[in-house]
């Protein structure tokens, strides 16, 4: 994020920009989306109040900037709607306690707190975090599936892309059915953030461009060995949420323009590698966290001598 604006203004703008995607997500996957958000936000307020008491400062000093609630909501929107409330609370505690305050609080954290919480939950409860409903089938007996379209695509066996779109459930015009609209909603919010100069456009644009170039190389016209088209990668999984709302965290990305381009290339390349060559169908959280770890080195080696920090 860029600019001299007050943290409260920045956080409020990001929260508003999240709304289109969040509303679409709740429409597709059910009221559990809002329940996750409420549980995460409520527990975030309690955790911040507890940390403030332990540090001997007023709770309002930690809560007024809205960063804890934003972290909690990003985590909640990354989770399936039917995850138990206790898991949401545990993830929020890890995100804020380990991902944020263990490093000294807002601005001192090296890793994106929401992705720290998500990654720990994914490693701890892989089955729970894989069970997304089929969009539009919420409430039906057959509405729950243990595999997202990314997972089905990865493990499709000998099916070509055309065969998969013809015979498999859960696919739309060029991505996961419903997930296309979800990613479009977060893309819209991301465009708002760029237009309002809340985030640096270099990070999402470069990340998406890198992902698109690699997907083009690996697409091979859709054979059974195809790694997916650029549009498929753009509009499936958490691509747009990660590109515009996660990767752009100002505390965890480099401080120079060149550094941020390298940072975004690293995220896009790692995301594609995880999706195409690992056991995980998506990889936004791990790609961002690995790039976060490299951010200090990027700052020290890329453009520092020629360019002032943003």
C-alpha positions in Angstrom: 0.0 0.0 0.0 1.2 3.5 -0.7 0.6 7.0 0.2 0.7 9.0 3.5 -2.9 8.3 4.5 -4.0 7.4 8.0 -4.1 3.7 8.7 -7.8 3.9 9.5 -8.6 5.4 6.1 -6.5 2.7 4.3 -8.1 -0.1 6.3 -11.6 1.2 5.7 -11.0 1.5 2.0 -9.7 -2.1 1.8 -12.7 -3.4 3.8 -15.1 -1.6 1.3 -13.1 -3.0 -1.6 -13.5 -6.5 -0.2 -17.3 -6.3 -0.2 -18.0 -7.2 -3.9 -16.1 -10.5 -3.6 -17.4 -11.2 -0.1 -21.0 -10.7 -1.2 -20.5 -13.0 -4.2 -18.8 -15.6 -2.0 -21.6 -15.6 0.5 -24.2 -15.9 -2.3 -22.4 -18.8 -3.9 -21.3 -20.7 -0.8 -23.9 -19.7 1.8 -24.3 -18.0 5.1 -21.3 -19.8 6.6 -19.2 -17.1 4.9 -20.7 -14.4 7.1 -20.5 -16.7 10.1 -16.8 -17.2 9.6 -16.3 -13.5 9.1 -18.2 -12.7 12.4 -16.3 -15.3 14.4 -13.0 -14.2 13.0 -13.7 -10.5 13.6 -15.1 -11.0 17.0 -12.2 -13.1 18.2 -9.8 -10.6 16.6 -11.2 -7.9 18.8 -10.8 -10.1 21.9 -7.3 -11.1 21.0 -6.2 -7.5 20.5 -7.7 -6.5 23.8 -5.9 -9.3 25.6 -2.6 -8.4 23.9 -3.1 -4.7 24.9 -3.6 -5.7 28.5 -0.5 -7.9 28.4 1.5 -5.0 27.0 0.0 -2.5 29.4 -1.5 -0.2 26.8 -5.1 0.9 26.0 -7.0 -1.6 23.8 -8.1 1.3 21.6 -4.4 1.8 20.7 -4.4 -1.5 18.9 -8.0 -1.6 17.6 -8.4 1.8 16.2 -6.5 1.2 13.0 -8.7 -1.7 12.0 -5.7 -4.0 11.0 -6.8 -6.8 13.3 -10.3 -7.0 11.8 -9.0 -6.8 8.3 -6.5 -9.7 9.0 -9.4 -11.7 10.5 -11.7 -11.1 7.5 -9.0 -12.1 5.0 -8.5 -15.3 6.9 -12.2 -15.9 7.1 -12.7 -15.4 3.4 -10.0 -17.9 2.7 -11.8 -20.7 4.7 -14.7 -22.9 3.5 -18.0 -21.8 4.9 -18.6 -25.0 7.0 -15.4 -24.9 8.9 -16.1 -25.2 12.7 -16.1 -21.9 14.6 -13.3 -23.2 16.8 -11.1 -23.6 13.8 -11.8 -20.1 12.7 -10.9 -18.8 16.2 -7.7 -20.8 16.3 -6.7 -19.5 12.9 -7.3 -15.9 14.0 -5.3 -16.4 17.2 -2.4 -17.8 15.2 -2.7 -15.0 12.6 -2.6 -12.2 15.2 -0.5 -13.8 17.9 2.1 -15.6 15.8 1.9 -13.7 12.5 1.6 -10.2 13.9 2.4 -9.6 17.6 5.2 -12.1 17.9 7.1 -9.8 15.6 6.2 -6.6 17.5 2.8 -5.7 16.1 1.5 -3.7 13.1 4.2 -2.9 10.6 6.9 -5.0 12.3 5.6 -8.4 11.0 7.7 -10.1 8.3 4.9 -12.4 7.1 1.3 -11.7 6.1 -0.6 -12.6 9.3 -3.7 -13.9 7.6 -1.7 -16.3 5.5 0.3 -17.4 8.5 -3.0 -18.4 10.1 -4.3 -20.0 7.0 -1.1 -22.0 6.3 -1.1 -23.4 9.9 -4.8 -24.4 9.6 -4.2 -26.0 6.2 -1.4 -28.1 7.5 -3.3 -29.0 10.7 -6.8 -29.6 9.2 -6.3 -30.4 5.5 -9.6 -32.2 5.1 -11.6 -29.4 6.6 -10.1 -26.8 4.4 -10.6 -28.8 1.2 -14.4 -29.3 1.7 -15.9 -26.4 -0.2 -19.5 -26.6 -1.3 -20.4 -26.7 -5.0 -21.5 -23.1 -5.8 -25.3 -22.8 -5.9 -25.8 -26.2 -4.3 -25.6 -25.1 -0.7 -28.1 -26.9 1.5 -28.5 -29.9 -0.8 -27.3 -33.4 0.2 -25.1 -33.5 -2.9 -23.9 -29.9 -2.4 -20.7 -30.7 -0.5 -17.6 -31.8 -2.3 -14.2 -32.6 -0.9 -12.4 -31.2 -4.0 -12.4 -27.7 -5.5 -12.2 -27.3 -9.3 -8.4 -26.8 -8.9 -8.1 -30.1 -7.2 -10.3 -31.9 -9.8 -8.2 -30.3 -12.6 -4.9 -31.4 -11.0 -6.1 -35.0 -10.5 -8.1 -35.5 -13.7 -5.9 -38.4 -14.9 -6.0 -38.9 -18.7 -8.8 -36.5 -19.4 -8.0 -33.6 -21.7 -9.2 -30.1 -20.8 -12.1 -30.4 -23.2 -13.1 -33.7 -21.7 -12.9 -32.3 -18.2 -15.1 -29.4 -19.1 -17.6 -31.7 -20.8 -17.8 -34.5 -18.2 -16.8 -33.1 -14.8 -18.9 -31.1 -12.4 -17.9 -27.8 -11.1 -16.5 -26.1 -14.2 -17.7 -22.9 -15.9 -16.7 -21.2 -19.1 -13.0 -21.1 -18.3 -12.6 -21.7 -14.6 -14.4 -23.2 -11.6 -18.1 -22.6 -11.9 -19.0 -19.8 -9.5 -15.3 -19.2 -8.7 -15.1 -17.2 -11.9 -17.6 -14.6 -10.5 -15.9 -14.8 -7.1 -12.5 -13.9 -8.6 -14.2 -11.2 -10.7 -15.6 -9.6 -7.5 -12.1 -9.5 -5.9 -10.7 -8.2 -9.2 -13.2 -5.3 -9.1 -12.2 -4.5 -5.5 -8.6 -4.6 -6.5 -9.2 -2.1 -9.3 -10.8 0.2 -6.8 -7.7 -0.1 -4.5 -5.4 0.8 -7.4 -7.6 3.7 -8.5 -7.6 5.0 -4.9 -3.8 4.6 -4.7 -4.2 2.4 -1.7 -2.0 -0.4 -3.2 0.9 -0.4 -5.6 -0.3 -1.6 -9.0 3.1 -3.2 -9.7 2.5 -6.1 -7.4 -0.8 -7.5 -8.6 -0.2 -6.7 -12.3 3.3 -8.3 -12.3 2.1 -11.3 -10.3 -0.8 -11.9 -12.7 1.4 -11.3 -15.7 3.9 -13.9 -14.5 1.2 -16.4 -13.8 -0.3 -15.8 -17.2 3.0 -16.2 -19.1 3.8 -19.5 -17.3 0.3 -20.8 -17.8 0.5 -20.0 -21.5 3.8 -22.0 -21.8 2.2 -24.9 -19.9 -1.2 -24.9 -21.5 -0.2 -26.9 -24.7 -3.7 -26.5 -26.2 -5.4 -28.5 -23.5 -4.0 -32.0 -23.6 -4.2 -34.4 -20.7 -0.8 -33.0 -19.5 -1.9 -29.4 -19.8 -1.3 -27.2 -16.7 -4.2 -25.0 -17.4 -4.9 -21.8 -19.4 -4.1 -18.3 -18.1 -7.8 -17.6 -17.7 -8.3 -20.8 -15.8 -5.6 -19.8 -13.3 -6.8 -16.2 -13.1 -10.4 -17.2 -12.3 -10.0 -20.3 -10.1 -9.0 -20.5 -6.5 -7.8 -17.5 -4.5 -5.9 -15.8 -7.3 -7.5 -12.3 -7.3 -7.9 -12.2 -3.5 -4.2 -13.1 -3.2 -3.0 -10.7 -5.9 -4.8 -7.5 -4.7 -5.5 -8.0 -1.0 -2.7 -10.3 0.3 0.4 -9.8 -1.7 0.1 -6.0 -1.4 0.5 -6.0 2.4 3.0 -3.0 2.8 4.7 -4.5 5.9 5.7 -7.7 4.1 6.7 -6.6 0.6 9.8 -4.7 -0.6 10.0 -1.0 -0.3 11.3 -0.1 -3.8 9.6 -0.3 -7.2 12.1 -2.8 -8.7 12.0 -4.8 -5.5 8.2 -5.1 -5.7 8.4 -6.3 -9.3 10.8 -9.0 -8.4 8.7 -9.9 -5.3 5.6 -10.2 -7.5 7.4 -12.3 -10.1 8.5 -14.6 -7.3 4.9 -15.0 -6.1 3.5 -15.6 -9.5 6.1 -18.2 -10.4 5.8 -20.0 -7.0 2.1 -20.1 -7.3 2.2 -21.7 -10.7 4.8 -24.2 -9.5 2.7 -25.2 -6.5 -0.4 -25.6 -8.6 1.3 -27.6 -11.3 3.9 -29.7 -9.4 2.9 -30.1 -5.8 0.2 -32.0 -3.9 -1.6 -28.7 -3.1 -4.2 -27.6 -5.7 -3.8 -24.0 -4.8 -0.8 -22.2 -3.4 -1.5 -18.5 -2.8 -0.7 -18.6 0.9 2.6 -20.5 0.5 3.7 -18.4 -2.5 3.1 -15.2 -0.5 4.8 -16.5 2.6 7.8 -17.6 0.7 8.1 -14.3 -1.0 7.6 -12.5 2.3 10.7 -14.5 3.6 12.7 -13.2 0.6 11.5 -9.6 0.9 14.4 -8.4 3.1 16.9 -9.9 0.7 15.2 -8.4 -2.3 15.3 -5.0 -0.6 19.0 -5.3 0.0 19.9 -6.5 -3.5 17.4 -5.1 -6.0 17.5 -1.4 -6.9 18.4 -0.2 -3.4 21.4 1.8 -4.6 19.6 3.5 -7.5 16.2 4.0 -6.1 14.7 5.6 -3.0 12.1 3.5 -1.1 8.5 4.2 -1.8 
